[in-house]
Amino acid sequence: MMAEWSKSHLKVVLVGNSGVGKSSIMTRFVDHRFTNMYRATIGVDFLTKEMTVDQSPVVFQIWDTAGTERFHSLGTSLYCRAHCCLLVFDVTSAASFSALDGWKKEFLAQSCPTEPASFPFIVLGNKTDLDVREVSMNRAQLWCEAVGAQYFECSAKEGTAIDAAFEVAAKAALHYFRSNAMDHREEVKITSKQETNSKQSEVLRSPQCNC
């Protein structure tokens, strides 16, 4: 147990419309399997995988969120303390691609990262194994360049580019984790129990995100 907690725990969240394949992507990466049976995620699901990133052992926590309106209220608790976000769309659905901008804005609004401009986003265009597509690679790449996100075309069914995307996500998450940890070490200087209690009271009264 002590050995596990000595590793960095990195949290990555998959967001996107319902049916784009978020659960399949997560299962393909962690368990190396795929099923054609569709089961909508109810609320949230997550899996963990131990990895070595830049020669450092990490525990990668992958959170799969529901892509329906009735679960959007869970966003704050799910997105809080995330180190990377994977925006997922279906290349055969233009609507799922158009929704990415809204998902990105919602994530930033509810996760309250300390540096929103530098928070790592990675975009996955899933279901490239299907013959018909509504979103071209060029269109997706142009949008990703505009928002500063790296783009991967993938297939959860065939396993195409899944590992590569998560390897990049893990490196980005670890970099963000280390940078954020350094910021907190510089900012937090608590010298007494009284000051600690005072700060906790301020957090409880604050209307902002408590991440």
Residue pairs with C-beta under 8 A, 6 or more apart in sequence:
4 59
7 50
7 56
7 57
7 58
7 59
8 56
8 57
8 58
8 59
8 174
8 177
9 58
9 59
9 61
10 53
10 58
10 59
10 60
10 61
10 83
10 84
10 170
10 173
10 174
10 177
11 61
11 63
11 81
11 82
11 83
11 84
11 173
12 60
12 61
12 62
12 63
12 82
12 83
12 84
12 85
12 86
12 166
12 169
12 170
12 173
13 63
13 65
13 78
13 79
13 82
13 84
13 85
13 86
13 107
14 22
14 25
14 26
14 62
14 63
14 64
14 65
14 85
14 86
14 88
15 22
15 65
15 67
15 85
15 86
15 87
15 88
15 103
15 106
15 107
16 22
16 67
16 87
16 88
16 89
16 96
16 99
16 100
16 103
17 67
17 89
17 90
17 93
17 95
17 96
17 99
17 103
18 40
18 41
18 66
18 67
18 68
19 38
19 40
19 67
19 90
19 93
19 96
20 67
20 88
20 89
20 90
20 93
20 96
20 126
20 127
21 88
21 90
21 126
21 127
21 156
22 41
22 64
22 65
22 67
22 88
23 39
23 41
23 45
23 64
24 34
24 35
24 126
24 156
24 157
25 86
25 88
25 124
25 126
25 154
25 156
25 162
26 45
26 47
26 62
26 64
27 33
27 34
27 35
27 47
27 156
28 34
28 156
28 159
28 162
29 49
29 62
29 162
29 163
29 166
30 47
30 48
30 49
30 62
31 47
32 159
34 156
34 157
34 159
36 157
40 66
40 68
41 64
41 65
41 66
41 67
42 66
42 71
43 66
43 71
43 74
44 63
44 64
44 65
44 66
44 71
44 74
44 78
45 63
45 64
46 61
46 62
46 63
46 64
47 62
47 64
48 59
48 60
48 61
48 62
49 59
49 60
49 62
50 57
50 58
50 59
50 60
51 57
51 58
51 60
51 170
52 58
53 167
53 170
53 171
53 174
54 171
54 174
56 174
58 170
58 174
60 166
60 170
60 173
62 166
63 78
63 82
65 71
65 74
65 75
65 78
66 74
72 106
75 106
75 107
75 110
75 111
76 110
76 111
76 209
79 85
79 107
79 110
79 111
80 110
80 111
80 112
80 209
80 210
80 211
81 111
81 211
82 107
82 111
82 113
83 120
83 172
83 173
83 174
83 176
83 177
83 180
84 120
84 121
84 122
84 169
84 170
84 172
84 173
84 176
85 104
85 107
85 111
85 119
85 120
85 121
85 122
86 121
86 122
86 123
86 124
86 165
86 169
87 100
87 103
87 104
87 121
87 122
87 123
87 124
87 149
88 123
88 124
88 126
89 96
89 97
89 99
89 100
89 123
89 124
89 125
89 126
89 135
89 140
90 96
90 97
90 125
90 126
90 127
91 97
91 125
91 126
91 127
91 128
91 130
91 133
91 134
91 135
91 140
91 153
92 127
92 130
92 132
92 133
92 134
92 135
93 134
93 135
94 134
94 135
97 125
97 134
97 135
97 139
97 140
97 143
100 123
100 143
101 147
104 121
104 147
108 116
108 119
110 209
111 119
111 209
111 211
112 208
112 209
112 211
113 119
113 211
114 180
114 183
115 179
118 176
118 179
119 176
120 169
120 172
120 173
120 175
120 176
121 147
121 148
121 149
122 149
122 150
122 151
122 152
122 165
122 168
122 169
122 172
123 140
123 143
123 144
123 149
123 150
123 151
123 152
124 152
124 153
124 154
124 165
125 135
125 137
125 140
125 151
125 152
125 153
125 154
126 154
126 155
126 156
127 155
127 156
127 157
128 153
128 154
128 155
128 160
129 155
129 157
129 158
129 160
137 153
140 151
140 153
141 151
144 150
144 151
150 168
152 161
152 164
152 165
152 168
153 160
153 161
154 160
154 161
154 162
154 165
155 161
155 162
156 162
190 196
190 199
203 210
